């Protein structure tokens, strides 16, 4: 409270310093300041902003992997859309609290080439939980894991990353390998049809 009185006195002296007639302390008037005046003073002197932080948008199906991409909600929905559109299904397995998944998600969402191909040429699905189809884990259950499924309902086990112990994982510096594999999934799809 003492600090606030001193603060108001400081505001009073600065605001009415030209208008004071008497210099005696007991004749000074206390003035009530509005909240907006105090905020204006704090903004100007202390560079403090009182604007509210923007609210986070509600959680979407993208989960941070790319908001411009059309995502399907379930594996079964992805399979039906894949059959109808004749586009391959790209399945991304990840966990929300996994640091490797978070790093890959950040790099994936910032790569414009990957985002464009994912939006135009693939049916996209990201999963935080395993599906009932055990064929989506040909070399084990680990995250992050990216697999491609052909419209002929064949899981493309031949399109793998560069690691021998986890064939379908990608690191943030492997985006060129992922782009190459996405192109392979597209090209082989067109030649097989």
N, C-alpha and C positions, 0 to 999 in steps of 0.2 A: 504494500500500500504506500509506503514511503516513496518507493521508486515511481509509482504512478503519480503521486502528488508532485514530485519533482518534474516528472515528464509533462504534466499539465501546466505547471508553472513555466517550464521552458517553452511550451507551445504558446502560453499567454504572452510571455515577454517577446517572443518572436513575432507573434501575430499583431500585437498592439504596441510595439516598441515606438512607433512614430506618433501614436496617439496619446501616450501617457503625458499627463500634465504634472502630477505630483510624483516625486521620487521616493516617498516614504513607503515602506513595506506594508504598513497597516492600511493604506488607502488603495492598494491595488485591488482590482476586482477579479474575482474568479469567474471564468466563463465556462459554460458547458459546451463541450465540443461534440459534434455528432460523430458517429462511428465512421462515416465516410471521410470526414476531415482528418480523423486520426489515421485511417488507412492511407489516405493520400499523403500525409506526412511521412508515414513509415515507408511507403513506396518510394517516395522521392529521396529520403535520406538513407535508408537502409537497404534499398533495392529489394524489398520483400514483395512478393506477389501473393495476393489473396485469391487468385482464381482457383476454382476447383479443378482437380485433375479430371481429365476426361474418363468417363466410365469405360471399362473394357467391354467390347462387344460380346454378346453371348457366344458360348462355345459352339463352333460350327463343325461340320464333318471334316474340314481340312485339318483341324488340330494344329495349325501352324505350318503345314506343309505347302500351302499355296492357296490363297483365298480365291484366285481367279479360276481355279480348276474345278470342274464339276466332279464331285466325289459321290460314290455310292455308299450306302449305309451298311450293307451286309455282303457277305461273300456270295450268297445265292442271288441277290439282286445284281451283283456284278456279272455273274455268269449269264443271266438272262439278257442283260443289256449288251454283253459281249456278243452273244449269238445274234441279236437283232442288228447291231451296228457293224459286225464283222471287224471290230477293232480288238486288239489284244488287251487283256486285263493285266494291270500292273498292281501287284499286291505288296504293300509295305508293312512289315511287322515291326512294331516298336513298342517301347514302354515310356510312359510320361516321365518317370524319375530316373531313367537311364542316361548317364552323361554322354554316352556314344550316340544314342538316339537323338538327344538334344542337339549335339554338334552336327550330325548329319542332316537333321531337319532344318537347321539354320542355313547351312550351305545349299541344301536342295531348294529352299524357298527363295534364295537370292540369285540362283543361277537362271538367267532369262532363257537360255536355250532349252534347258530341261523343263522349265515351266511351260514354254510354248509347245514343246513336243507332247508333254503330259496333257495339256489342255486340248490339243487338236487330234492326236493320234492314238490315245489310250483311254480305256475305261479305268478310272483310278479308285483304289481302295486302300485305306490305311487302317490297320487293325492294332489295337492294344491288347487284345486277347487272342488266344489260339482258336482256330476254327475246328470243326469236326473232321475236316478233310486232312488226313494225315499225310497226304501227298504234298502238302505245302511245306513240309519239313523234311526234305529228302536227306539232309545230313545233320539233323538235330534241331532242337528248339533253342534258338538264341535270337537276340535282337542286337542291332537292327538287321533285318533280312529283307531283301527285295527279290521277288520272283515274278516271272511272266507266265501268263496262261494264254494259250492259243484259242481262237474261236472254235477250233475243232475239239475243245475241251482237253487238250494235252498240256500238261505243265512242262514248260520249257526248261528242263534240267540242264540242257546244253548251254544255256546262257548264264554264265557264272561270273563272279568277280575275280579278283586277282589273288585271293588268299586260298591256300590249300586246306587249311584246317576248318575254315568257315567259308564255303564256296559262294554263298549268296549275300555276304556282308559287304558293305562299302564304308570307307572312311571319308571324312570331309575332303581330303585331297585326292579322292578317287572319282571325282565328277566326270573326268574325261572318259574313264572306263564305263561309267554308268551311261553316258551319252552314246558311246559306241554300242553298248548292249541294247539300249533302247532302239537304236537304228537297226541293229540286227533283228530285233523282235519285229520291227515294222517290215523290213525287207523280206525276211523269211516268211512272214505272214502272207505277203502279196505273191510270192513265188509258189507257195503251197496251195493257194486257192485256185 
